[in-house]
Structures are given as C-alpha cells and as structure tokens.
C-alpha cells in the first residue's frame, strides 16, 4: 500500500545544525539497561529502530566521568577512549539504515551515588544523595572547570565514535545542569548562583564549549525539562522555564523539551491517557527559538503527529515508549499500514526493567531486548518447518500472541476459546479505572489474526482432554490462564488465612465478573501491583466506603518501578480510601477481620466489613494441561504457556506465547532456550 499523502509532512528532512535528519521521526534518548554492559545487544536494539524508519536514533544516558557513576543501573559510558569501540557498534548499526545517531552525555550529580567508582559525588551546593546514606560535596571553581572539560572530552570521543548529534542534558531532576538552575540545589553566592542568569551560566558555558569542540560535524542538542509540575516549589514553564529557553534560545542546534521528573515525563496511561499530554508545558519553546524542536507525548497516532507539526508545536516527533512498542512505526505509516502499528499501552513495564537494572522488555513487543540475545526481529520470524497443524487452547494474551506468530510462520492454527470474545484477562482488566489502554494488547493481535486465512477461531468452545485427543492435532499449546486464590495465600502468607473458608470472600475475578459489592469494603492487597488499587478505586467510585490493607510499607509498592506508586496512593487518599500499611490479615470471623502490624503481632486491631476482597496471588488453570500430560505421547508438542504455565504480568504472558511460537519444532526448549551472552573480556 502507498502512504497517505496527508502524512507526507512526517517524511520531510529536517536540518539540525551541520546534519540533516531524513524524516521527522526521532527516537529520543531512553534507557534500556543494555548500554556499557551489553554493547552488542545495545547496537542491535538501536539498529532495529533505524531499520524501522526512525530518522534519528539515540542512546540512553551516557556517563561522561566516573565521578558521576550510575551503578547499579547499566546505562552508557564514555569515560575514556576505551569506551569508543562499544559506541562505534551502535553508530555503525544505526548508520546502516541511513539514520542519524545521537548520544546523551550525562553528569548526574547527587543522583549518582558512585557505587562503582566510590568517588564522593558533587553538586552545586552540599546536599544529600538520593536513595543513599551519603552526601554530595559542594563544587569548587576547579570542579566546575573539570566538569566543563569532561563534557568536551566526552563530546570529542562521541564525534570519534561516529555520533551525529551530541546532547547536553538538563532534565528529569537528575542532571547536574538542571540542579544548577534550581535554588533548592544551588545555594551558591558566586557567579554560578543567585540570579537566574548566574544559575544558567554553567549550562551556557558547556553548550558553547561543546559547540566549539565538535559543532563543525555534530549537531548539539539540549534536553531541557521546562516544568516540574510542582508549582512554585519547582521549575515552571511560565516563569523560569521560559526565561531559560530565552537565554539559551539560539545556542544549541536542537531543543529536546519535556517535563520533569521521570514519573511525569513517562507517565503511565492510567494517569495520562491522552497523546500529546506534554504540549501545554512545551509548546512555547518554538516561539522563542529558530532552531528545530523535538518533544514527546506517547505519540502513536499519525494524525496526532501531523497535528503537532502543522500547529507549530514541534518540528520532530519524539518517542521513547512508542518506538519500543513498535520499532517499525514510521515504516508502517510510510507503507500505508496504519492498522499494523503495535501501539504503546503506557504500562511502563519498560521503565520497570530499568528501575530493576534489568534488560528492557515491553508488553506489546516481546522481541524488545532480544534482538541480539535471541536473534529476534519484531517483524520477521522463521517459516514453518512442517505442514503440521497446531491447536492453541485459550485466547488470552499468551494464546493470541502465540496464534498470531504461528500464523506468521505459516502454520495452520486452530484457536479455541471457551469464552464468547477474544482477549482473556485483557477483556476484564482493561475495564478497570485507568486501564483502558490494555485493550490494545487484544485489539492489535485480534486484528492481525482475523486477517490470516490459516487461522480458524472457535469461540464458546470448551474442550476436554478427550476432545483434544480426538482432534489428532500434533502440536497443542494450552493457554487457559489462571485464577485468583480465595484462601489468602500470597507473598506475606505462604499458607491460607484463618477463617476465610467460613466467610463470603470475593477475589478480583469475582469483582471483574460483576459481583455485587455492598457496604463497607475491606480489600487485602498482598499482590502489590495495580489490581488492589484499581479495585479500591472502582469500589469508591460506586459509593462504597473502602479500607485497603497491605503488609507492605506503601500501597501498590511494586508500582514504584513503573513510576506510579505516589500517584496511586495520592489518588486513593483524595478519593477517601482508608489505607492501612504494614499490616497483615491474621484471621476473619463473621464480618470482622483481625489485622496485625507485620513487625509485632501484639499490635492488633479489628476491622469491620460487609464485603471482603482478597488480592493475594493466582493459581494456574492447568487442569486440562495436567490431564493431557497423562497422554503426552500422543502429541509432538504439548506445552502450557502464559499464565497457565506460571501466572505473571501481561508482558510475561505475551513473551511466553511468542517464545512458544518461535521455538515450535526447533531444537530449543521453549521453557529454557539457549541464548547468546555477552561475556567479559578475560
């Protein structure tokens, strides 16, 4: 198919200083925890973006010096010349497809605990180090001179490594330069403190230094957070944010603008459901500079992108998460295949991996991070090795992904679903408050599958073990999902909770199925992800009094990794939900629950309720699979996949379904495949 002419504007080249981007699609710097620890994986990951049509492809943060060491996080490093060959892998890979390569030089001050280098951190003024019981010392004039020199040396190495765009970083309330802007960090009384002009001086000097050093061949980009969404307690675009842009307007070749901190810049769809949500805070920048501007907003719609350009908001469409969900998004727009785009759902599983210092993954794109490790490609898959048919039982996220990829390989697939719609858990969970974007997981795969002539779908199809045996299909994959436990067994309790067997207990499955909820609701959340809080929100929206109890010290504590925890707890408090942390459910008698402080069972209290909902753990629905195992010799392949294999996130289910499809009839064990490893040089 041909590109729709209304999208032609997205494919216009854009001049950025001495270089020219081939189109307006710009993968802004984003972390993937590959970096200096996994350089081949890093190069392959970024190469895929360039192959998919992104005109500019950037690294993540790249440490310029060991005195700002981000350990345990594995980002980039360009400390000295020994790092150049690793970066050349990335730039060569990106240039292979005609894209520009960008590097984000970072010096993160009091956000760099230097756990590897053990050098005392520095900051504009003496301050605490975030998340560590150490402090940063105040920078001297010599330190300021050193940091300027380190930036220049890093920029020269970047040029030698083949980068086309070199970033100066002042965003996300982490970078040293942003800290110089802010009075709460900068209490200096010299020419680098006091007035805004003085606080901007250091950044201005570094921009000019780098431009003089490498600006003949490399474009100089400035990444700046215009607003921190903290009101007068932080930077605001209407005042100092605007003034900073005005002071530096024509110095960089490119402005990359966003909001701060990271929880706002990469807000989940639960809290920022709309594309372009940063526009109110960044649209002013183009009115103050003649240089091109790139910005983000979880853009997945080509129409929204065109609107940003035509209305003069942006010159380049920036993306991190949408480029992760679909590295081929630009090419699909170019080829008139809009319906084939895997749209980002804004779940921040990608962010969670970085917070965990683990390689990137994505709910929508299970190949993310596996490009070198397993030689997976988001748009290519090996052809079938036989004419055998395959039966997939269950059409949740694992079953849908598996069926789609098996069809892409060319297998004849029968997809049997007991329910009357496709999607499994996605259908129910996407109906929870703020979770609507999860429906994209189903919608994309259902659309792809229904276009495949080699897939037959049977809804309302309850298959027994004997039914499956009688079908005589050689390859059978069971994706029948999981259910929430009713007995309270979970992370805090490795055993059933006393008394639950004698009272009426609801689980998330009951709530999502429309169970009647009356009166005061007690929710016990020992799961710690989104489920307990979304159910509490729904119950409160329905007018019920809600008490939410968790044994953790914070509500939904795992969502700290997805940057949602503070927003979740704030929202529930605003809704009037009573939150009790650090307490476990000991026992239940009639309509009274006894809860106890997890550190002392002597501190107990009773909570009255009319409806009790336990959100603890899930149990695989593997009865069918276990029955078939007794007849395993009848099949060439018999596997449980997704939640039926092991309950987990939607991302885990999609990955498991994808892996099963990739490795069907291969010499790889789909439960434990061999993969490439990047080994230290000995």
C-alpha positions as CSV (number, residue, x, y, z in Angstrom):
1,X,0.0,0.0,0.0
2,X,1.1,3.6,-0.6
3,X,1.5,6.2,2.0
4,X,-1.5,8.5,2.6
5,X,-0.4,11.9,1.2
6,X,-1.6,13.6,4.4
7,X,1.3,12.0,6.2
8,X,3.9,13.3,3.7
9,X,5.0,16.1,6.1
10,X,6.3,13.4,8.5
11,X,8.8,12.3,6.0
12,X,10.3,15.6,5.2
13,X,14.0,16.0,6.0
14,X,14.9,18.4,8.9
15,X,18.3,20.2,9.1
16,X,19.8,20.1,12.6
17,X,22.9,22.2,12.6
18,X,25.5,20.5,10.4
19,X,23.5,17.3,9.9
20,X,20.1,16.5,8.4
21,X,17.6,14.1,9.7
22,X,16.0,12.1,6.9
23,X,12.5,12.5,8.4
24,X,10.7,13.8,11.4
25,X,10.7,10.5,13.5
26,X,13.1,11.0,16.4
27,X,13.8,8.2,18.9
28,X,14.8,10.4,21.8
29,X,17.3,9.1,24.4
30,X,15.8,6.4,26.5
31,X,17.2,3.8,28.9
32,X,17.3,0.1,28.0
33,X,19.8,-1.3,30.6
34,X,21.9,-2.7,27.8
35,X,24.5,0.1,27.5
36,X,28.1,-0.5,28.5
37,X,27.3,-3.9,30.0
38,X,25.7,-5.4,26.8
39,X,27.1,-3.3,23.9
40,X,26.1,-5.9,21.2
41,X,22.6,-6.0,22.5
42,X,22.6,-2.2,22.6
43,X,23.6,-1.9,19.0
44,X,21.1,-4.5,17.8
45,X,18.3,-2.8,19.7
46,X,19.0,0.6,18.2
47,X,19.7,-0.9,14.8
48,X,16.1,-2.2,14.7
49,X,14.7,1.3,15.3
50,X,16.8,2.6,12.3
51,X,15.6,-0.2,10.2
52,X,12.1,0.6,11.2
53,X,12.3,4.1,9.8
54,X,13.3,6.3,12.8
55,X,15.3,9.1,11.3
56,X,17.2,9.8,14.5
57,X,18.1,7.1,17.0
58,X,19.7,8.0,20.3
59,X,21.4,6.2,23.2
60,X,20.3,6.3,26.8
61,X,22.1,8.5,29.4
62,X,25.9,8.1,28.9
63,X,28.1,8.8,31.9
64,X,31.0,11.1,30.9
65,X,33.2,10.5,34.0
66,X,33.5,8.0,36.9
67,X,32.7,10.8,39.4
68,X,29.1,10.6,38.2
69,X,28.7,6.8,38.1
70,X,25.1,5.4,37.9
71,X,25.7,1.9,39.3
72,X,23.7,-0.3,39.7
73,X,22.0,1.0,36.6
74,X,23.6,-0.1,33.3
75,X,23.4,2.9,31.0
76,X,26.2,4.1,28.7
77,X,29.7,5.1,29.5
78,X,32.2,7.2,27.6
79,X,34.7,7.7,30.4
80,X,37.8,7.4,28.2
81,X,38.9,6.2,24.8
82,X,38.5,2.5,25.7
83,X,34.7,3.0,25.5
84,X,34.8,4.3,21.9
85,X,34.6,0.8,20.2
86,X,31.4,-0.1,22.0
87,X,29.8,3.1,20.8
88,X,31.0,2.5,17.3
89,X,29.0,-0.7,17.3
90,X,25.9,1.4,17.9
91,X,26.6,4.2,15.4
92,X,27.6,1.8,12.6
93,X,24.3,-0.1,13.2
94,X,22.2,3.0,13.0
95,X,24.0,4.4,10.0
96,X,23.5,1.2,8.2
97,X,19.9,2.3,7.6
98,X,20.6,6.0,6.9
99,X,19.5,7.3,10.3
100,X,21.4,9.8,12.5
101,X,22.9,8.5,15.8
102,X,22.6,10.6,18.9
103,X,24.4,10.4,22.3
104,X,23.1,11.9,25.5
105,X,26.0,13.0,27.6
106,X,25.0,12.9,31.3
107,X,26.5,14.1,34.5
108,X,24.0,13.3,37.3
109,X,25.5,14.9,40.4
110,X,23.6,14.0,43.6
111,X,21.7,11.3,41.7
112,X,25.0,9.5,41.1
113,X,25.9,7.6,44.2
114,X,29.2,6.4,42.6
115,X,28.7,2.9,43.9
116,X,31.4,1.6,41.5
117,X,33.9,4.4,41.4
118,X,33.5,5.3,45.1
119,X,34.3,8.9,44.4
120,X,32.5,11.4,46.5
121,X,29.6,12.9,44.5
122,X,29.4,16.6,43.7
123,X,26.5,19.0,43.5
124,X,26.2,22.8,43.0
125,X,26.0,23.0,46.8
126,X,26.4,20.4,49.5
127,X,23.3,18.1,49.6
128,X,22.1,14.6,50.3
129,X,22.4,11.9,47.7
130,X,19.1,10.4,46.6
131,X,18.5,6.9,48.0
132,X,21.8,6.5,49.7
133,X,23.1,7.4,53.2
134,X,25.9,9.6,51.8
135,X,26.1,13.3,50.8
136,X,27.4,15.2,47.9
137,X,30.0,17.9,48.4
138,X,29.7,21.4,47.1
139,X,31.6,22.0,43.8
140,X,34.6,24.3,43.7
141,X,35.5,26.5,40.8
142,X,38.1,23.9,39.9
143,X,35.3,21.2,39.9
144,X,33.2,23.4,37.6
145,X,36.2,23.7,35.2
146,X,36.8,20.0,35.4
147,X,33.2,19.2,34.5
148,X,33.3,21.6,31.6
149,X,36.5,19.8,30.4
150,X,35.0,16.4,30.9
151,X,32.0,17.3,28.7
152,X,34.3,18.5,25.9
153,X,36.4,15.3,26.1
154,X,33.3,13.2,26.0
155,X,32.0,15.2,23.1
156,X,35.2,14.6,21.2
157,X,35.1,10.9,21.9
158,X,31.4,10.9,20.7
159,X,32.5,12.5,17.4
160,X,35.3,9.9,17.0
161,X,32.7,7.2,17.7
162,X,30.6,8.4,14.9
163,X,27.7,10.2,16.6
164,X,25.9,12.8,14.6
165,X,24.1,14.5,17.5
166,X,25.7,15.2,20.9
167,X,23.3,16.0,23.8
168,X,23.8,18.3,26.8
169,X,21.4,17.0,29.5
170,X,19.3,19.0,32.0
171,X,16.2,17.1,32.6
172,X,14.3,14.7,34.9
173,X,15.6,16.4,38.2
174,X,18.7,14.2,37.9
175,X,21.2,16.1,35.8
176,X,23.8,18.4,37.4
177,X,22.9,21.2,35.0
178,X,19.2,21.2,36.0
179,X,20.3,21.3,39.6
180,X,22.3,24.4,38.9
181,X,19.1,26.1,37.7
182,X,17.2,25.3,40.9
183,X,17.6,27.3,44.1
184,X,16.9,24.2,46.3
185,X,20.1,22.7,45.0
186,X,22.1,25.8,44.1
187,X,22.8,28.0,47.1
188,X,26.0,29.4,45.7
189,X,26.9,33.1,46.2
190,X,29.4,33.3,43.3
191,X,28.8,33.9,39.6
192,X,27.2,30.5,39.3
193,X,24.5,31.2,41.9
194,X,21.9,33.7,42.9
195,X,20.2,35.3,39.9
196,X,18.8,33.0,37.2
197,X,21.3,34.4,34.7
198,X,24.1,33.2,37.1
199,X,22.4,29.8,37.6
200,X,22.2,29.3,33.8
201,X,25.8,30.3,33.2
202,X,27.3,26.8,33.7
203,X,25.0,25.3,31.1
204,X,25.6,28.1,28.7
205,X,29.4,27.6,29.0
206,X,29.1,23.8,28.4
207,X,26.9,24.3,25.3
208,X,29.4,26.8,23.9
209,X,32.4,24.6,24.8
210,X,30.9,21.5,23.0
211,X,29.8,23.5,20.0
212,X,33.3,24.9,19.6
213,X,34.8,21.5,20.0
214,X,32.7,19.3,17.7
215,X,30.0,21.6,16.2
216,X,31.6,21.5,12.8
217,X,30.4,17.9,12.3
218,X,28.0,17.2,15.1
219,X,24.7,18.8,16.0
220,X,24.4,20.0,19.6
221,X,21.1,19.2,21.3
222,X,19.9,20.5,24.6
223,X,17.5,18.3,26.6
224,X,15.6,20.5,29.0
225,X,12.7,19.9,31.3
226,X,10.5,23.1,31.1
227,X,8.3,22.3,34.0
228,X,8.4,20.0,37.0
229,X,4.6,20.1,37.8
230,X,5.5,21.2,41.4
231,X,4.1,24.7,41.2
232,X,6.3,27.3,42.9
233,X,8.4,24.5,44.5
234,X,10.0,23.7,41.2
235,X,10.7,25.0,37.7
236,X,7.6,26.3,35.9
237,X,7.4,26.9,32.2
238,X,5.5,30.2,32.6
239,X,8.4,31.8,34.6
240,X,11.9,30.5,34.9
241,X,11.4,27.7,32.4
242,X,10.5,30.2,29.7
243,X,13.3,32.5,30.8
244,X,15.9,29.8,30.5
245,X,14.8,29.0,27.0
246,X,15.0,32.6,26.1
247,X,18.6,32.9,27.4
248,X,19.9,29.9,25.5
249,X,17.5,30.0,22.5
250,X,19.9,30.1,19.6
251,X,23.0,28.3,21.1
252,X,22.0,24.6,20.7
253,X,21.2,23.3,17.2
254,X,18.2,21.3,18.6
255,X,15.9,21.7,21.6
256,X,14.6,18.5,23.1
257,X,11.9,19.5,25.6
258,X,9.9,17.6,28.1
259,X,8.6,17.8,31.7
260,X,10.2,16.6,34.9
261,X,10.6,14.3,36.8
262,X,10.6,11.0,35.1
263,X,7.3,10.0,36.6
264,X,5.7,12.9,34.8
265,X,7.7,12.7,31.5
266,X,6.9,8.9,31.3
267,X,3.6,9.0,33.0
268,X,1.5,5.8,32.5
269,X,-1.7,5.8,30.5
270,X,-3.5,5.3,33.8
271,X,-2.7,8.9,34.8
272,X,-2.2,10.5,31.4
273,X,-4.4,8.7,28.9
274,X,-4.1,11.2,26.0
275,X,-1.4,11.6,23.4
276,X,0.5,14.9,23.4
277,X,-0.1,15.4,27.1
278,X,3.1,17.4,27.5
279,X,2.1,20.1,24.9
280,X,0.7,22.6,27.5
281,X,4.2,22.8,29.1
282,X,6.4,22.7,26.0
283,X,4.5,24.4,23.1
284,X,6.0,27.8,23.9
285,X,9.6,26.8,23.0
286,X,9.2,27.2,19.3
287,X,8.0,30.8,19.8
288,X,11.4,31.6,21.4
289,X,13.9,29.9,19.1
290,X,14.5,29.5,15.4
291,X,16.1,26.0,16.0
292,X,14.2,22.8,15.5
293,X,12.3,21.4,18.5
294,X,11.6,17.8,19.4
295,X,9.2,16.7,22.1
296,X,7.4,13.6,23.3
297,X,3.8,12.7,24.3
298,X,3.5,8.9,23.8
299,X,2.6,9.5,20.2
300,X,1.2,6.5,18.3
301,X,-1.3,8.2,16.0
302,X,0.0,9.6,12.7
303,X,-2.8,12.2,12.7
304,X,-1.7,13.4,16.1
305,X,1.9,13.7,14.9
306,X,0.8,15.7,11.8
307,X,-1.2,18.0,14.0
308,X,1.9,18.7,16.2
309,X,3.9,19.7,13.1
310,X,1.2,21.7,11.4
311,X,0.2,23.7,14.5
312,X,3.9,24.6,15.1
313,X,4.2,22.7,18.4
314,X,7.1,20.5,17.3
315,X,9.4,20.0,14.3
316,X,10.3,16.4,15.1
317,X,8.1,13.8,16.7
318,X,10.0,12.4,19.7
319,X,9.3,9.0,21.0
320,X,10.7,6.6,23.5
321,X,8.0,4.2,24.6
322,X,6.1,4.1,21.2
323,X,9.5,3.3,19.5
324,X,9.9,0.4,21.9
325,X,6.4,-1.0,21.4
326,X,6.8,-0.7,17.6
327,X,10.3,0.0,16.2
328,X,8.7,-0.1,12.7
329,X,6.1,2.5,13.4
330,X,7.5,5.0,10.9
331,X,7.8,2.4,8.1
332,X,4.2,1.3,8.7
333,X,3.0,4.8,8.3
334,X,5.1,5.2,5.2
335,X,3.8,2.0,3.7
336,X,0.1,2.8,4.4
337,X,-0.2,0.1,7.1
338,X,-1.5,2.2,10.0
339,X,-3.6,-0.7,11.3
340,X,-0.5,-2.8,11.7
341,X,1.1,-0.5,14.3
342,X,1.6,-2.0,17.8
343,X,0.5,0.9,19.9
344,X,2.2,1.6,23.2
345,X,-0.2,0.9,26.1
346,X,1.7,3.2,28.5
347,X,2.1,0.5,31.1
348,X,5.8,1.3,31.9
349,X,7.0,-2.3,32.0
350,X,9.9,-0.9,30.0
351,X,10.6,1.6,32.7
352,X,10.3,-1.0,35.4
353,X,13.1,-3.0,33.9
354,X,15.4,0.0,34.0
355,X,14.4,0.6,37.6
356,X,15.3,-3.0,38.3
357,X,18.6,-2.7,36.4
358,X,17.5,-5.4,34.1
359,X,17.4,-5.5,30.3
360,X,14.4,-3.8,28.6
361,X,11.1,-5.6,27.9
362,X,7.8,-4.5,26.5
363,X,4.2,-5.7,26.9
364,X,3.4,-5.1,23.3
365,X,6.7,-6.0,21.7
366,X,8.2,-9.3,23.2
367,X,11.2,-9.0,20.9
368,X,12.4,-5.9,22.7
369,X,15.8,-6.5,24.2
370,X,16.1,-9.9,22.5
371,X,17.3,-8.7,19.1
372,X,20.9,-9.9,19.7
373,X,20.4,-12.2,22.6
374,X,17.9,-14.5,20.8
375,X,18.2,-13.0,17.2
376,X,14.5,-12.0,17.4
377,X,13.1,-9.4,15.0
378,X,9.8,-7.6,15.6
379,X,8.6,-8.1,12.0
380,X,10.3,-11.3,10.9
381,X,10.0,-14.9,12.0
382,X,11.3,-18.1,10.6
383,X,8.9,-20.1,8.3
384,X,7.2,-23.2,9.5
385,X,9.4,-26.4,9.3
386,X,6.5,-28.7,8.5
387,X,2.9,-28.8,7.4
388,X,1.7,-29.9,10.8
389,X,-1.4,-28.2,12.3
390,X,-1.3,-26.5,15.7
391,X,-4.1,-26.2,18.3
392,X,-4.0,-23.2,20.8
393,X,-6.4,-23.5,23.6
394,X,-7.2,-20.1,25.2
395,X,-7.3,-16.7,23.6
396,X,-5.8,-14.5,26.3
397,X,-2.6,-12.5,25.8
398,X,-0.4,-15.7,25.5
399,X,-2.8,-17.5,23.2
400,X,-3.3,-14.6,21.0
401,X,0.4,-13.8,20.6
402,X,1.2,-17.5,20.0
403,X,-1.5,-17.9,17.4
404,X,-0.5,-14.7,15.6
405,X,3.1,-15.7,15.4
406,X,2.4,-19.3,14.4
407,X,0.2,-18.0,11.6
408,X,3.0,-15.6,10.6
409,X,5.3,-18.7,10.3
410,X,2.8,-20.3,8.0
411,X,1.3,-23.0,10.3
412,X,-2.4,-23.9,10.1
413,X,-3.7,-22.8,13.5
414,X,-6.9,-23.6,15.4
415,X,-7.6,-21.2,18.2
416,X,-10.2,-22.4,20.7
417,X,-11.6,-20.1,23.3
418,X,-14.1,-21.1,26.0
419,X,-15.5,-17.5,26.2
420,X,-17.5,-15.6,23.7
421,X,-14.8,-13.0,22.9
422,X,-11.1,-13.0,22.4
423,X,-8.7,-11.4,25.0
424,X,-9.0,-13.4,28.2
425,X,-7.8,-11.4,31.2
426,X,-7.3,-8.3,29.0
427,X,-11.1,-8.0,28.4
428,X,-11.7,-7.8,32.2
429,X,-8.7,-5.9,33.3
430,X,-9.0,-3.2,30.7
431,X,-12.4,-2.3,32.2
432,X,-10.8,-1.2,35.5
433,X,-10.2,2.5,36.2
434,X,-7.4,3.8,34.1
435,X,-6.6,0.5,32.4
436,X,-8.4,1.0,29.1
437,X,-5.2,1.1,27.1
438,X,-4.5,-2.5,27.9
439,X,-7.2,-3.4,25.4
440,X,-4.7,-2.6,22.7
441,X,-2.9,-5.9,23.5
442,X,-6.0,-7.7,22.4
443,X,-7.0,-5.3,19.6
444,X,-3.7,-5.5,17.8
445,X,-3.5,-9.3,17.9
446,X,-7.1,-9.9,17.1
447,X,-6.9,-7.6,14.0
448,X,-3.8,-9.4,12.8
449,X,-5.2,-12.9,13.4
450,X,-8.5,-12.2,11.7
451,X,-6.6,-11.3,8.5
452,X,-4.9,-14.6,8.4
453,X,-6.5,-17.3,6.3
454,X,-4.5,-20.0,8.1
455,X,-6.2,-19.3,11.5
456,X,-9.6,-20.8,12.5
457,X,-11.2,-19.3,15.6
458,X,-13.8,-21.1,17.6
459,X,-15.4,-19.1,20.4
460,X,-17.6,-20.7,23.2
461,X,-15.5,-23.8,22.7
462,X,-15.0,-25.8,25.9
463,X,-12.5,-28.6,25.0
464,X,-11.9,-31.6,27.3
465,X,-8.8,-33.7,27.2
466,X,-10.6,-36.4,25.2
467,X,-11.9,-33.7,22.7
468,X,-8.3,-32.6,22.1
469,X,-7.0,-36.2,21.7
470,X,-9.8,-36.9,19.2
471,X,-8.8,-33.9,17.1
472,X,-5.4,-35.6,16.4
473,X,-3.6,-32.3,16.1
474,X,0.1,-32.9,16.6
475,X,1.1,-29.7,18.3
476,X,-1.1,-28.5,21.3
477,X,-0.4,-25.3,23.3
478,X,-2.5,-24.7,26.4
479,X,-3.1,-21.1,27.3
480,X,-6.0,-21.4,29.7
481,X,-4.8,-18.7,32.1
482,X,-5.1,-18.5,35.9
483,X,-7.5,-17.5,38.7
484,X,-7.1,-15.5,41.8
485,X,-6.8,-17.5,45.0
486,X,-9.6,-17.2,47.6
487,X,-7.7,-18.5,50.6
488,X,-5.3,-15.6,51.1
489,X,-2.1,-17.4,50.2
490,X,0.3,-14.8,48.8
491,X,3.6,-13.1,49.4
492,X,3.1,-12.4,53.1
493,X,1.2,-15.6,53.8
494,X,2.6,-18.9,52.5
495,X,-0.5,-20.6,53.8
496,X,-4.3,-20.0,53.9
497,X,-5.5,-17.3,56.2
498,X,-7.6,-18.5,59.2
499,X,-11.3,-18.1,58.8
500,X,-11.5,-17.3,55.1
501,X,-13.0,-20.7,54.4
502,X,-16.0,-19.8,56.6
503,X,-17.0,-16.4,55.2
504,X,-18.0,-15.0,51.9
505,X,-14.8,-13.8,50.1
506,X,-14.5,-12.1,46.8
507,X,-11.5,-12.2,44.5
508,X,-10.6,-9.9,41.6
509,X,-12.2,-12.5,39.3
510,X,-15.5,-12.0,41.1
511,X,-15.2,-8.2,41.0
512,X,-14.3,-8.2,37.3
513,X,-17.2,-10.6,36.6
514,X,-19.6,-8.1,38.1
515,X,-20.2,-9.5,41.6
516,X,-22.4,-7.3,43.8
517,X,-20.5,-5.2,46.3
518,X,-22.3,-3.8,49.3
519,X,-21.5,-1.5,52.2
520,X,-18.1,-1.1,53.7
521,X,-15.4,-2.9,51.7
522,X,-12.2,-4.3,53.1
523,X,-9.5,-5.1,50.5
524,X,-6.5,-7.1,51.5
525,X,-3.7,-6.5,48.9
526,X,-0.8,-8.9,49.1
527,X,-0.2,-8.6,45.3
528,X,1.3,-5.1,45.3
529,X,0.8,-4.3,41.6
530,X,-2.2,-2.4,40.1
531,X,-5.1,-4.8,40.9
532,X,-5.7,-3.9,44.6
533,X,-5.7,-0.1,44.0
534,X,-7.8,-0.2,40.8
535,X,-10.5,-2.3,42.6
536,X,-10.4,0.1,45.5
537,X,-10.9,3.0,43.1
538,X,-13.8,1.2,41.4
539,X,-15.5,0.4,44.7
540,X,-15.1,4.0,45.8
541,X,-16.5,5.3,42.5
542,X,-19.5,3.1,43.2
543,X,-20.1,4.9,46.5
544,X,-18.7,2.3,48.9
545,X,-16.6,3.0,51.9
546,X,-13.2,1.3,51.4
547,X,-10.4,0.2,53.7
548,X,-7.4,-1.1,51.9
549,X,-4.9,-3.1,54.0
550,X,-1.4,-4.1,52.8
551,X,1.5,-5.8,54.5
552,X,3.9,-3.5,52.6
553,X,5.0,-0.1,53.8
554,X,3.4,1.6,50.8
555,X,0.3,0.8,48.8
556,X,1.0,-0.9,45.4
557,X,4.6,-0.9,46.2
558,X,5.8,-2.7,43.1
559,X,4.5,0.3,41.0
560,X,7.4,2.3,42.3
561,X,9.2,0.6,39.4
562,X,6.5,1.8,36.9
563,X,6.7,5.3,38.4
564,X,3.0,5.1,39.6
565,X,3.2,4.4,43.3
566,X,3.0,8.0,44.6
567,X,0.2,8.9,42.1
568,X,-1.8,5.8,43.1
569,X,-1.6,6.4,46.8
570,X,-2.4,10.1,46.3
571,X,-5.4,9.4,44.2
572,X,-6.9,6.9,46.6
573,X,-6.3,9.3,49.5
574,X,-8.1,12.0,47.6
575,X,-11.0,9.6,46.9
576,X,-11.3,9.0,50.7
577,X,-10.0,5.4,50.7
578,X,-8.7,4.4,54.2
579,X,-5.2,3.0,53.7
580,X,-3.5,0.8,56.3
581,X,0.1,-0.2,55.5
582,X,2.5,-2.6,57.2
583,X,-0.4,-4.8,58.4
584,X,-1.3,-8.4,57.6
585,X,-4.6,-10.1,57.7
586,X,-4.4,-12.6,60.6
587,X,-7.9,-14.1,60.7
588,X,-11.6,-13.4,59.8
589,X,-14.6,-14.2,61.9
590,X,-18.0,-13.3,60.5
591,X,-17.8,-9.7,59.4
592,X,-14.7,-8.8,61.5
593,X,-11.1,-9.1,60.3
594,X,-8.2,-9.1,62.7
595,X,-5.1,-7.3,61.3
596,X,-1.7,-7.1,62.9
597,X,1.4,-5.0,62.4
598,X,3.8,-7.1,60.4
599,X,6.6,-6.3,62.9
600,X,4.6,-7.1,66.0
601,X,1.6,-9.4,66.4
602,X,1.0,-7.7,69.7
603,X,-0.3,-4.7,67.8
604,X,-3.6,-5.9,66.5
605,X,-6.9,-4.3,65.6
606,X,-10.3,-5.3,64.2
607,X,-11.8,-4.0,61.0
608,X,-15.5,-4.3,60.3
609,X,-16.6,-5.0,56.8
610,X,-19.6,-6.1,54.7
611,X,-17.6,-7.1,51.7
612,X,-14.2,-8.7,51.8
613,X,-11.9,-8.8,48.8
614,X,-8.6,-10.6,48.9
615,X,-6.0,-9.8,46.3
616,X,-3.1,-12.1,47.0
617,X,-1.9,-14.5,44.3
618,X,-3.1,-16.5,41.4
619,X,-3.2,-20.2,40.6
620,X,-2.7,-21.7,37.1
621,X,-5.9,-23.1,35.4
622,X,-3.9,-26.1,34.3
623,X,-6.4,-28.9,34.9
624,X,-6.7,-29.6,31.2
625,X,-3.0,-29.5,30.7
626,X,-2.4,-31.9,33.6
627,X,-4.9,-34.3,32.1
628,X,-3.3,-34.2,28.7
629,X,0.2,-34.8,30.2
630,X,-1.0,-38.3,31.0
631,X,-1.4,-38.8,27.2
632,X,1.7,-36.7,26.2
633,X,2.9,-39.5,23.9
634,X,0.1,-38.7,21.6
635,X,1.5,-35.3,20.7
636,X,4.6,-34.0,19.1
637,X,4.3,-30.9,21.2
638,X,2.4,-30.4,24.4
639,X,3.1,-27.2,26.3
640,X,1.4,-24.9,28.9
641,X,2.1,-21.2,28.1
642,X,1.4,-17.9,29.7
643,X,-0.4,-17.8,33.0
644,X,-1.3,-21.4,32.6
645,X,2.4,-22.1,32.8
646,X,3.2,-19.6,35.5
647,X,1.0,-16.6,36.4
648,X,2.6,-13.2,35.8
649,X,2.2,-9.9,34.1
650,X,0.6,-9.4,30.7
651,X,4.1,-8.8,29.4
652,X,5.3,-12.1,30.7
653,X,2.3,-13.9,29.1
654,X,2.8,-12.3,25.7
655,X,6.5,-13.1,25.8
656,X,5.8,-16.8,26.7
657,X,3.3,-17.1,23.9
658,X,5.8,-15.5,21.5
659,X,8.6,-17.8,22.5
660,X,6.5,-20.9,22.2
661,X,5.6,-19.9,18.6
662,X,9.2,-19.1,17.7
663,X,10.6,-22.3,19.0
664,X,7.9,-24.7,17.9
665,X,9.6,-27.7,16.2
666,X,13.0,-26.3,16.9
667,X,15.9,-27.8,18.9
668,X,15.3,-25.1,21.6
669,X,13.4,-25.9,24.8
670,X,10.7,-23.2,24.9
671,X,10.8,-23.2,28.7
672,X,14.6,-22.7,28.8
673,X,16.1,-21.7,25.4
674,X,19.8,-21.2,24.9
675,X,20.7,-17.7,24.0
676,X,23.7,-15.6,23.2
677,X,25.6,-14.0,26.2
678,X,27.9,-11.0,26.3
679,X,31.0,-12.2,28.2
680,X,33.6,-10.1,29.9
681,X,36.9,-10.0,28.2
682,X,39.4,-12.1,30.1
